[in-house]
Amino acid sequence: MVTLAVTKSFPVVVRPSEPAGSGNINLSSVDECHACLPVTALLVFDHLIVDPVETIKRALSEALVHYRPIAGRLADEGGALRIACTDEGVSFVGASASCALPPTSTALQIEDVALQYPAELCRHSDPLLLMQVTEFSCGGFTVAATWNHAVADGKGMAQFLQAVGELARGMPAPSVLPVRSREEAGSLPVVPASAVAMHRAVMNLANKDLVALDVTVPWSLIRRIKVEYGCTVFEAVAAVLWRCRTRAVISDPEAAAPLSFACNLRKHLGTKDGYYGNCFTQPLVYAAAGTVANCEIGDLVNLIKCAKEKVLLGTSNGESESQGSTPTVDQIKNLLYNILAVGSWRNLGFDGADFGHGSPSRVVWHMEQVAGPCCIACPPCKGKDGVNVLSLCLKPEHVDAFLAELASM
């Protein structure tokens, strides 16, 4: 990694530019599953705008008028989590780096270009959003948003950053009217209380042994799989990652090798446009390691398709996210390194954030740690002939085998 000489300002509190009354936002069951989980989106821009630190700080303050819950705090009222719209604000840091932007995302140390929460999980007293804008000597800059997953999912945070960009470019108001209240959102997925408790318990099973990797799944491979099996880019990428990791990690052909993947439900449920709370589910595909390692890649694609169709059919029939029995924390813990979670930021809108000189050249997903192995397909990255995948999914002893499997596909 490149060691950056970064000078940071002291953190300041950015509040909504216009005052308003207080209120509470009730969290949905999906919000509760992911409450206090920190995640970072780093947007890299090759071309400088005029005074990016002050421009974005001003636009952030204006955007919080429309997205007031983001300026609030989590509150526990009788065991129920809520967002209290207190206008306490978000943390903001301006920074400058005495070097050019590194050519790859893995060359950036996240602590140089992003604010992080002081604890492994967000505390109720912490701001729901931390933002850092860093100018580089080459004329580029980065915008890093680290947020508490309780307030927004990836789609929702991308929508917010697009709004900040629109206001930075001089628009009088965001083009998308934001909706956060679950009562106004229309139909949302429902997670049983037992599954919420399981999700929250699993968040405390942090795996600190996983290696951060930046890999590319080649377009030539993706196109071949799409043509042969009539699938989406995500389905092709997920199948490739599932097979390669299973072959590298699990030697027992009878062992379970489940795949979990994120599925945005907004359009399918008819959720109101502009809703930025959590609105996704994570179906689990069960298969034995020997099956995943040795079957045709098209068979894995079909397993993913079937799981997705089952979820969408169930939600359209008004069923909750989990119709079967909820696994216990001990069951999850015993399987944790075998389960691969795959998500995609390719179509969420992060690459649509424009603060004055066009879209980002790179969008980087980052989490300090994850409970289990995780891969995220990121938006197109300049200079890469394929889908850029950032991951925390392998222990050091399995990295070389995984990379060899990917190269052989």
C-alpha positions as CSV (number, residue, x, y, z in Angstrom):
1,M,0.0,0.0,0.0
2,V,1.0,3.6,-0.6
3,T,1.7,5.6,2.6
4,L,-0.1,8.9,2.1
5,A,0.9,12.2,3.7
6,V,-2.6,13.3,4.6
7,T,-3.4,16.4,6.6
8,K,-6.8,16.3,8.1
9,S,-8.9,19.1,9.7
10,F,-10.5,18.6,13.1
11,P,-13.9,17.0,12.7
12,V,-16.7,19.5,12.6
13,V,-20.4,18.9,13.0
14,V,-22.6,19.6,9.9
15,R,-26.2,20.2,10.7
16,P,-29.2,20.9,8.4
17,S,-29.0,24.4,7.1
18,E,-32.6,25.1,8.1
19,P,-34.1,24.3,11.5
20,A,-37.1,22.1,11.9
21,G,-39.2,20.4,14.6
22,S,-38.1,17.1,16.2
23,G,-39.7,13.7,15.6
24,N,-39.0,10.0,15.5
25,I,-38.6,7.5,12.7
26,N,-39.7,4.0,13.5
27,L,-37.3,1.4,12.2
28,S,-38.5,-1.5,10.0
29,S,-37.6,-5.0,10.8
30,V,-35.0,-5.0,8.0
31,D,-33.5,-1.8,9.5
32,E,-33.3,-3.5,12.9
33,C,-31.4,-6.5,11.3
34,H,-28.6,-4.2,10.3
35,A,-28.7,-1.4,12.9
36,C,-25.3,-0.3,14.2
37,L,-23.4,-2.0,11.3
38,P,-20.9,0.5,9.8
39,V,-20.1,0.5,6.1
40,T,-18.1,2.9,3.9
41,A,-18.5,4.0,0.3
42,L,-15.4,5.7,-1.1
43,L,-15.9,7.7,-4.3
44,V,-12.8,8.5,-6.3
45,F,-12.8,11.5,-8.7
46,D,-10.0,12.1,-11.2
47,H,-10.8,15.8,-11.8
48,L,-11.0,18.5,-9.2
49,I,-13.9,20.8,-8.6
50,V,-13.7,24.3,-7.2
51,D,-12.9,24.0,-3.4
52,P,-14.3,20.5,-3.0
53,V,-14.2,20.6,0.8
54,E,-16.3,23.7,1.3
55,T,-18.5,23.0,-1.7
56,I,-19.5,19.5,-0.5
57,K,-19.8,20.6,3.2
58,R,-22.3,23.3,2.2
59,A,-24.2,20.9,0.0
60,L,-24.2,18.3,2.7
61,S,-25.8,20.8,5.1
62,E,-28.5,21.7,2.5
63,A,-29.1,18.0,1.8
64,L,-29.7,17.2,5.5
65,V,-32.7,19.6,5.3
66,H,-34.3,17.0,3.0
67,Y,-32.8,14.0,4.7
68,R,-33.2,15.1,8.3
69,P,-33.1,11.6,9.9
70,I,-29.5,11.2,8.8
71,A,-28.7,14.2,11.1
72,G,-30.3,12.4,14.0
73,R,-29.3,9.7,16.4
74,L,-30.4,6.2,17.3
75,A,-32.7,5.9,20.3
76,D,-33.9,2.9,22.3
77,E,-37.4,3.4,23.6
78,G,-38.7,0.5,25.5
79,G,-36.6,-2.0,23.6
80,A,-37.6,-0.6,20.2
81,L,-35.0,1.2,18.1
82,R,-35.9,4.5,16.5
83,I,-34.2,7.3,14.8
84,A,-34.6,10.5,16.8
85,C,-34.6,13.5,14.4
86,T,-32.5,15.7,16.8
87,D,-30.6,17.7,14.2
88,E,-27.4,16.9,16.1
89,G,-25.7,16.6,12.7
90,V,-23.0,14.5,11.0
91,S,-19.3,14.5,11.4
92,F,-17.2,16.1,8.6
93,V,-13.5,16.3,7.9
94,G,-11.7,18.1,5.1
95,A,-8.2,16.7,4.2
96,S,-5.4,17.2,1.7
97,A,-2.9,14.7,0.4
98,S,0.6,15.7,-0.9
99,C,0.6,13.1,-3.6
100,A,-1.4,11.9,-6.7
101,L,-4.2,9.5,-6.5
102,P,-2.9,5.9,-6.4
103,P,-3.9,3.9,-9.5
104,T,-5.7,1.2,-7.5
105,S,-8.2,1.2,-4.7
106,T,-6.1,-1.3,-2.7
107,A,-3.3,1.2,-2.6
108,L,-5.4,3.5,-0.5
109,Q,-5.4,3.1,3.3
110,I,-8.9,3.7,4.4
111,E,-7.9,5.4,7.6
112,D,-6.2,8.1,5.4
113,V,-9.2,8.9,3.3
114,A,-12.3,8.0,5.5
115,L,-13.6,8.6,9.0
116,Q,-14.3,5.4,10.9
117,Y,-16.4,4.8,14.0
118,P,-14.4,4.4,17.3
119,A,-15.9,1.0,18.1
120,E,-16.5,-2.1,16.0
121,L,-20.2,-1.3,15.9
122,C,-21.9,2.1,15.9
123,R,-23.1,3.3,19.3
124,H,-26.4,5.0,19.7
125,S,-24.6,8.3,20.6
126,D,-22.6,8.2,17.4
127,P,-23.6,10.3,14.3
128,L,-25.4,8.2,11.7
129,L,-23.0,9.5,9.0
130,L,-19.3,10.4,8.9
131,M,-17.9,12.1,5.8
132,Q,-14.4,13.0,4.6
133,V,-13.4,14.9,1.5
134,T,-9.8,14.6,0.5
135,E,-8.0,16.7,-2.1
136,F,-5.0,15.2,-3.9
137,S,-2.0,17.1,-5.4
138,C,-2.9,15.7,-8.9
139,G,-6.2,17.5,-8.9
140,G,-8.3,14.6,-8.0
141,F,-10.3,14.1,-4.8
142,T,-12.2,11.5,-2.8
143,V,-15.5,11.5,-1.0
144,A,-15.9,8.9,1.8
145,A,-19.2,8.3,3.5
146,T,-19.3,5.9,6.5
147,W,-22.7,5.3,7.8
148,N,-24.8,3.4,10.3
149,H,-26.7,0.8,8.2
150,A,-29.8,1.5,10.4
151,V,-30.5,4.8,8.5
152,A,-30.0,3.6,4.9
153,D,-29.0,0.7,2.7
154,G,-26.6,1.0,-0.2
155,K,-29.3,2.2,-2.6
156,G,-30.5,4.7,0.0
157,M,-27.0,6.1,0.6
158,A,-26.3,6.3,-3.1
159,Q,-29.5,8.4,-3.5
160,F,-28.4,10.7,-0.7
161,L,-24.9,11.2,-2.2
162,Q,-26.5,12.0,-5.5
163,A,-28.7,14.6,-3.7
164,V,-25.6,16.2,-2.2
165,G,-24.0,16.3,-5.6
166,E,-27.1,18.0,-7.2
167,L,-27.0,20.7,-4.5
168,A,-23.3,21.1,-4.9
169,R,-23.9,21.8,-8.6
170,G,-26.4,24.5,-7.8
171,M,-29.8,22.7,-8.1
172,P,-32.4,24.2,-5.7
173,A,-33.5,20.9,-4.4
174,P,-32.8,17.1,-4.9
175,S,-34.4,15.7,-8.0
176,V,-35.7,12.7,-6.0
177,L,-38.1,13.4,-3.1
178,P,-36.8,11.4,-0.2
179,V,-39.0,9.1,1.9
180,R,-37.7,7.6,5.2
181,S,-40.8,6.9,7.3
182,R,-41.8,3.2,7.1
183,E,-45.5,4.4,7.4
184,E,-45.1,6.4,4.2
185,A,-42.9,4.0,2.3
186,G,-45.7,1.6,1.2
187,S,-44.8,-2.1,1.1
188,L,-41.6,-3.2,2.8
189,P,-40.2,-6.6,3.5
190,V,-40.9,-8.1,6.9
191,V,-38.4,-10.1,8.9
192,P,-39.6,-12.3,11.8
193,A,-38.5,-11.3,15.3
194,S,-36.4,-14.5,15.6
195,A,-34.5,-13.7,12.4
196,V,-33.9,-10.1,13.6
197,A,-32.4,-11.4,16.8
198,M,-30.3,-13.9,14.9
199,H,-29.0,-11.2,12.5
200,R,-28.1,-8.9,15.4
201,A,-26.3,-11.7,17.3
202,V,-24.3,-12.7,14.2
203,M,-23.0,-9.1,13.9
204,N,-21.0,-9.7,17.0
205,L,-19.2,-12.7,15.5
206,A,-16.5,-10.5,13.8
207,N,-14.0,-12.4,11.8
208,K,-10.7,-10.5,11.9
209,D,-8.7,-13.1,9.9
210,L,-10.0,-12.3,6.5
211,V,-7.8,-10.7,3.8
212,A,-9.0,-7.7,1.8
213,L,-8.8,-8.6,-2.0
214,D,-9.4,-6.6,-5.1
215,V,-10.1,-8.9,-8.0
216,T,-11.5,-8.6,-11.5
217,V,-13.9,-11.2,-13.1
218,P,-13.1,-10.8,-16.8
219,W,-15.8,-9.6,-19.3
220,S,-14.9,-12.4,-21.6
221,L,-15.8,-15.0,-19.0
222,I,-19.0,-13.1,-18.0
223,R,-20.2,-12.8,-21.6
224,R,-19.6,-16.5,-22.2
225,I,-21.7,-17.4,-19.2
226,K,-24.4,-14.9,-20.1
227,V,-24.7,-16.2,-23.7
228,E,-24.7,-19.9,-22.7
229,Y,-27.1,-19.6,-19.7
230,G,-29.1,-16.5,-20.3
231,C,-28.3,-14.8,-17.0
232,T,-27.5,-11.4,-15.6
233,V,-24.0,-10.1,-15.0
234,F,-24.5,-10.5,-11.2
235,E,-25.7,-14.1,-11.5
236,A,-22.6,-14.9,-13.6
237,V,-20.2,-13.2,-11.2
238,A,-21.8,-14.8,-8.2
239,A,-21.6,-18.2,-9.7
240,V,-17.9,-17.7,-10.5
241,L,-17.0,-16.5,-7.1
242,W,-19.0,-19.3,-5.4
243,R,-17.2,-22.0,-7.4
244,C,-13.7,-20.6,-7.1
245,R,-13.9,-19.9,-3.3
246,T,-15.5,-23.3,-2.6
247,R,-12.7,-25.1,-4.5
248,A,-10.1,-23.1,-2.7
249,V,-11.5,-23.3,0.8
250,I,-13.6,-26.5,1.4
251,S,-11.9,-29.9,0.9
252,D,-14.8,-32.1,2.2
253,P,-17.2,-32.6,-0.7
254,E,-20.0,-33.4,1.8
255,A,-19.6,-30.2,3.7
256,A,-22.2,-27.4,3.3
257,A,-21.1,-24.5,1.0
258,P,-24.1,-22.1,1.1
259,L,-24.3,-18.9,-0.9
260,S,-26.1,-15.8,0.4
261,F,-26.8,-12.8,-1.9
262,A,-28.5,-9.4,-1.5
263,C,-31.7,-8.8,-3.4
264,N,-33.2,-5.3,-3.6
265,L,-37.0,-5.5,-3.3
266,R,-38.1,-1.9,-4.0
267,K,-39.5,-2.4,-7.5
268,H,-40.9,-5.8,-6.8
269,L,-42.8,-4.6,-3.7
270,G,-43.9,-1.3,-5.2
271,T,-42.1,0.6,-2.4
272,K,-42.5,4.4,-2.8
273,D,-39.9,6.0,-5.0
274,G,-37.3,7.8,-2.9
275,Y,-37.4,5.5,0.0
276,Y,-33.9,5.3,1.4
277,G,-34.2,2.9,4.3
278,N,-33.3,-0.8,4.2
279,C,-35.3,-2.6,1.6
280,F,-33.6,-5.8,0.6
281,T,-33.4,-9.5,1.6
282,Q,-30.6,-12.1,1.6
283,P,-31.8,-15.5,0.4
284,L,-29.6,-18.5,1.3
285,V,-28.8,-21.1,-1.4
286,Y,-27.8,-24.5,0.1
287,A,-25.5,-26.9,-1.7
288,A,-22.8,-29.4,-0.8
289,A,-19.2,-28.3,-1.5
290,G,-18.7,-31.2,-4.0
291,T,-21.7,-30.0,-6.0
292,V,-20.5,-26.4,-6.1
293,A,-17.0,-27.4,-7.0
294,N,-17.7,-29.9,-9.7
295,C,-21.0,-29.1,-11.4
296,E,-21.4,-27.0,-14.5
297,I,-21.3,-23.2,-13.9
298,G,-24.8,-23.1,-15.5
299,D,-26.1,-25.3,-12.7
300,L,-24.9,-22.7,-10.1
301,V,-26.5,-19.9,-12.1
302,N,-29.8,-21.9,-12.0
303,L,-29.6,-22.4,-8.3
304,I,-29.1,-18.6,-7.8
305,K,-32.0,-17.9,-10.3
306,C,-34.3,-20.3,-8.5
307,A,-33.5,-18.8,-5.1
308,K,-34.2,-15.3,-6.4
309,E,-37.5,-16.3,-8.0
310,K,-38.6,-18.0,-4.9
311,V,-38.0,-14.9,-2.8
312,L,-39.7,-12.6,-5.3
313,L,-42.7,-14.9,-5.6
314,G,-43.0,-15.1,-1.8
315,T,-42.8,-11.3,-1.3
316,S,-45.4,-10.8,-4.0
317,N,-47.7,-13.2,-2.1
318,G,-47.3,-11.2,1.1
319,E,-45.0,-13.6,2.8
320,S,-42.3,-12.6,5.3
321,E,-38.6,-12.8,4.4
322,S,-38.1,-16.1,6.3
323,Q,-40.8,-18.8,5.9
324,G,-38.7,-21.6,7.3
325,S,-37.2,-22.1,10.7
326,T,-34.5,-19.5,11.6
327,P,-31.1,-21.0,12.2
328,T,-29.6,-20.6,15.6
329,V,-26.5,-18.4,16.2
330,D,-24.5,-21.6,17.0
331,Q,-25.6,-23.2,13.7
332,I,-24.5,-20.1,11.8
333,K,-21.3,-19.9,13.8
334,N,-20.3,-23.4,12.9
335,L,-20.9,-22.8,9.2
336,L,-19.7,-19.2,9.1
337,Y,-16.5,-19.6,7.1
338,N,-18.3,-21.9,4.6
339,I,-21.0,-19.3,3.8
340,L,-20.2,-16.8,1.1
341,A,-22.2,-13.6,0.9
342,V,-22.2,-11.8,-2.4
343,G,-23.7,-8.4,-3.0
344,S,-23.6,-5.8,-5.8
345,W,-23.2,-2.0,-5.8
346,R,-23.2,-1.9,-9.6
347,N,-26.7,-0.6,-10.0
348,L,-27.3,1.2,-6.8
349,G,-26.4,4.7,-8.1
350,F,-23.0,5.4,-6.4
351,D,-21.5,6.0,-9.8
352,G,-24.2,8.6,-10.4
353,A,-23.0,11.0,-7.7
354,D,-21.6,14.1,-9.4
355,F,-20.3,17.0,-7.3
356,G,-19.5,19.2,-10.3
357,H,-17.1,17.5,-12.7
358,G,-18.7,14.2,-13.6
359,S,-19.1,10.7,-12.2
360,P,-16.4,8.9,-10.1
361,S,-13.8,6.9,-11.8
362,R,-14.0,4.3,-9.0
363,V,-16.4,3.3,-6.2
364,V,-14.9,1.4,-3.4
365,W,-16.8,-0.7,-0.8
366,H,-15.2,-1.0,2.6
367,M,-16.0,-2.6,5.9
368,E,-13.6,-2.8,8.8
369,Q,-14.7,-6.3,9.5
370,V,-17.5,-8.7,8.6
371,A,-19.1,-11.6,10.5
372,G,-18.6,-13.9,7.6
373,P,-17.0,-14.0,4.1
374,C,-18.3,-11.3,1.9
375,C,-17.8,-10.1,-1.7
376,I,-19.1,-6.9,-3.3
377,A,-19.2,-6.3,-7.1
378,C,-18.5,-2.6,-7.5
379,P,-19.5,-0.2,-10.3
380,P,-17.3,-0.1,-13.5
381,C,-13.8,0.9,-12.7
382,K,-11.7,2.8,-15.3
383,G,-8.9,0.6,-16.7
384,K,-10.3,-2.7,-15.7
385,D,-11.6,-5.2,-18.3
386,G,-14.2,-6.8,-16.2
387,V,-16.3,-6.5,-13.0
388,N,-14.3,-5.2,-10.1
389,V,-15.0,-7.3,-6.9
390,L,-13.8,-6.2,-3.5
391,S,-13.9,-8.8,-0.8
392,L,-13.2,-10.0,2.7
393,C,-13.8,-13.6,2.1
394,L,-10.6,-15.6,2.5
395,K,-8.1,-16.4,5.2
396,P,-4.4,-15.8,4.2
397,E,-3.7,-19.5,3.5
398,H,-6.5,-19.7,0.9
399,V,-5.8,-16.6,-1.2
400,D,-3.4,-18.2,-3.7
401,A,-5.6,-21.1,-4.4
402,F,-8.6,-18.8,-4.9
403,L,-6.7,-16.6,-7.3
404,A,-5.5,-19.6,-9.2
405,E,-9.0,-21.0,-9.6
406,L,-10.2,-17.6,-10.8
407,A,-7.4,-17.4,-13.4
408,S,-8.3,-20.9,-14.7
409,M,-12.0,-20.1,-15.4
